[in-house]
């Protein structure tokens, strides 16, 4: 039995007694075709069973109308909001997204990059994995002038654009807030310092201490993967310290580690924030579930996702060059909650 013949724009044109050019433009919502005609074309296409031949179209235009997205993890509230913003902007700009997660592994990120390259994505959006220390696996994109946008966890490259918040300023603000609450031994929980987000948050923390004449103590900086286990093990470490060596505040580079450290310390009988104040980063939902609620830094993932796609689309449409703007900085906000308020007047 022969296969059913594929419906073409010429079939729709004959059905409506209009030109194939009008049908083609109408299916693309071209503004030169009035809305009434566009609706007739869309309805005829649906009735006749027309399917757009995106493969043939991509061969003609040398575009696939797809954008690759590589993120560390999909099960993150922040990343979910980023992807929602990307989906919204991509739909508006006429692109589809191919999304992959690196699971925080540099080797998987390399595989993802190769897959995206082989799928001929028009551009790439990347938030780097925890273990990434080199971005050479994106060289194929750079050499072929395929635009790459890094967001949140970024790497500096002359042929890319980075979309970030001012992590240094945000961390400075958190640390200063804790100092204003009377805290002097502030522990910082950080991640891989090869990544901008963690190195800049550490730098902001250290700058705030320096500006407030508090000596930096390397023993008060712990680095790890900022997971639930890391938060719990940090609590065990704090409990092993002599009372005079214990921190009177903890500033974590994410909310997860802060919350699980709080839970373990509370179970051990410590009072928060009386015995030890806490602040996190990201404004994850968990920050409003823990008691007391966690002081944190909010930065809108949805806006970051939209900005990333809009910037990439602008490059692809020839409106801007990838090197016109190497860094776009979005706003962040310190949200003060009960976990850090010791009710000590500011000095």
N, C-alpha and C positions, 0 to 999 in steps of 0.2 A: 504494500500500500504506500503510495507516494505521500511525502510530507506536505502538510498544508502550506500554501504559498504565504510568505511573509507580507503583511500589509505595508505599503510604502506611502510616502507623502503624495505620490501621484494618484494613488487610489482615493485618498481623501480629497484631493483636488477635483477628480472626476465626479466624486459623490456630491460635492458642493458646487461644482461648476465654477471653480475659481482657479487661479494659477497655483502651481506648485511652490513658487516663490512666496506667495502670500501664506500658504499653509506652513511653510518652513519658518517664516517670521512669526506667524501666529502661535506656533508651538513653543517658540522661544520668548513669548510675551513681548515682542518687539513693539515699542511705542508708536511706530508708524501704522500699525494695524489697530483699528478701533476695537474697543472692548467687546462690542456685540459680536463682531466677526471672530475675535479670539475665542469667545465662548462657544460659538458654533463649531469652530475647528476642533476645540477640545472635546466637545460632545461627540462629534463624528469620529474622532480618533478613538474614543472610548468604545463606541458602538461597533466599529470595524475591527477592534482589537489591535490597534497600532502600538508598536513598541519602538522607542527611540533606539537607533543603532549607535550607541555610545562608542563602540569600538571603531567603527568607520569614521565617526566624527573626530575621534582623538587622532586617528592617522592623518586626517586632513589638516587639523589645527596644530598637531604636535603637542596637544594638551590632553591630559586625562581628566581634568576638572576634579582631581582628588588631591587632598593634602594629607601627608603623613603626620601622625602625632605619636611621640614616644614619651611615656611618663614612668616614674618610678613604680607607682602602685595605683591600681584602680580603686582599692578599698580605703580611700582616704577622703574625708569630707571636703578638705580643701581642693583636692584634685577633681572630685566630682563636680564641684562648683565651677572650676576652671573649664572642664569639658562641656558643661552646660552652656557656658558663655561662648565657647568655640563652636558648638553645634549651631547656636543661634546665629552667630556672625557668618559661619560658613554657608548656611542655608540661604541667608540673605544675599550673599555674594555669588551663589551658584556653584558651590563646591561641596563635595562629599569628603568625609573624614575616614581615614584608615587608622585605627588606634591600636597601639601595642604597649605592653608594660614590660619594663626591664626587671621587675622584682628586685630592684636595688643592686643588680649585678651588672658589672661592666661588660662581661662577656656576652650576656643576653642583650644588652644594649647594642653591642657591635652587630649581633645577628639581626636585630630589629632594623638597624640602619641599612644593612645590606638588603634585607627584604624590601624595605621601602624604596631603595634605589632601583631594585629589579622590577618593582611594580610601577616604576616611572611616575612617581608622585610629582606634582608640579612644584611642591615646596614642602619643607619639613619644619615641624614645631617640636621642640625638645626641652624637657626638664631632666637634667642629668641624674643618673643613678648614684646612690651613696658611694659606691666603689669606684666611680669613674675618675681617673687622674689624667687622662689624655683624651683628646678629641680627634685623633688622627683617623678614626673610623668614619668621620664625616668628610674626609678629603675628597671623595668622589663627587660629593655635592658641590663643594667649593670650586673644584676644578672645572665642573660642567656649568657653573654659574646657576645652579639650582638654589634658590634662596633658603636659608636656614635661620629660623628665629629661635633663640634660646629664651626660656622664661623661668622665673623663680630661681631654680638652680642653674646657673649660667656659666659659660666660659667665654673669655674675651677672644674674639677673632675678628680681624679686619674686614672679613667678608660676611659678617653676620650682624644681626641686631639682637640686643638683650632687653628683656622686659622684666623689671624688678621693682622691689620697694627699696627704700633706704634702710637696709638692715642695721647699719651702723647707728643711725639716728634713733631708730626704734629701740634698739638694745640700750642705748645711752639713756633714753627716756625711762625705760623699765628700771634700770639700775639706779638712776637718780631718784625715782619714786621710792624705791626701797630704802635708800639712804635717808630720804626725807622722813621716813617712818621710824628713823632711829637705828636702822640696821648698819652694822659695821663689818661683820664677817659674812659676806654674801658669796655663796657658792654658785658657780656657773656650770650648768650641764650642757655640753656642746656635742656636735657631731664631727664628721670628717672635715678637718680644717683645710683640705684641698678644695672643698666646695665653697663658693662665695657666701652662701647664706650663713654658714657656721663661722667662717673666718671673720666676716663682717660683724656678726653678733658678738663674738668674743672681743673684737676691737672696740666696739661701742661700750661694752661692759668695762673694759680696762680704762678707756678714756674717762668714763664717768667717775671711776674710783680715783683716778689721777687728779681730776678737776676738783674733787671734794677732799683731797689730801688724805686718802685712805690707801695704805700700802697694798700693792698687788701681791697675793700669795698663791703661788703655783699649786699648792696642795688643795686649794679651793676650786680648782678647775678639773672637772672630770669629763672625759670624752668617751663616746660609745655610739651605739646605733639608735639611741633615744626611744627604745621600745618599752613595752610594759615591764619586761624583765630587767632592763637597765634601770628603770625608775625604782623597782623593788630592791635591786642590789645596791643602789645609791643609798636608800634608806638604811639598809643593813650596815653599810659603811659608816654612815652618820652616827648610828647607835653605838658603834664600836669606839668612837672617838671619846676622849675625855671631855667633860662638860665645857671646860674653858676653850677647847679646840673645836667644838661644834659650831657650825654656821648658825647665824640667827636669821638667815634668809636663803632661799634657793631661787635662782633665776634659771629656768630651763629653756633651751632653744626650741622646744615644742611642748605642747600641752600634755601629750601622752605620758612622757617620762615624769613630768611634774605631778600629775594626778596619781600615778601608781606609787610614787615616792610618798605623797601625802597619805595615801591609804595605809601604807605599811607603818608610817610613823604614828598615825592616829591609833592603829591597832596596838602599838607599843606604849601608848599612854601619853604621847606628846600632844600639846594643844596648839592648834593653828588658828590664828597667826601669833598667839601669845609667846609660845616657845620658839617657833620658827615660821617666818612668813614665806609665802610662795608666789611666784609669777611664772607664767608660761608664755607661749607664742603660738599663734594661728587662729585662736578663737574657735576651736573645734566644739561641737555640741557637748562633749564630755566636760568641758570647762564650766558649764552651767548645771551639770548634774551632781558633781562632787560637792560635798559640804565641808567647809564653806566654799562658795563659788570662787573659781580661780581668776585672779587678775591675769590678763593676757593682752596680746597685740592682735588687732583685727586688720586684715587686709583682704579686700574683696577678690576672691578667686574668679568670680564670674566676670568682673571687669578685666582682669588679667587675661582671661581666655578670649574675650572679645577683642581686646587690644592686640593680642598676638595674631589672630586671624585677620583683622582689619589691616594691620601693618603688612602681613604677608600678601594679602590680596592687592594692596596698593603697589607693592613691588612687582607682582605678576602682571598687573594692568599697566605697568610703565609709568605710573603716576609719581613714584619716588624710586630712588636707587637704594639698594640694600646698604650702601655705605653712607647715605645721607644722614641717618641717625643711628649711631651705634648702640645707644642706651636710652630706654624710655623708663622713667621712674614714676611709679604710681604711689598714691598716698596710703598711709597706714595710720592706725589710731590705737592709743593705749586705752584699754578698758579696765578701770580700777574696780575690783570687787573685794569681798570680805577677806580673802585669803592673804592679803598683804597689808591690811589696815590695822596697825598696832595702836592707833589712836594716840600717837606721840606727836605733839606739835612739831611742825617743820622748823628748822633752825635757819 
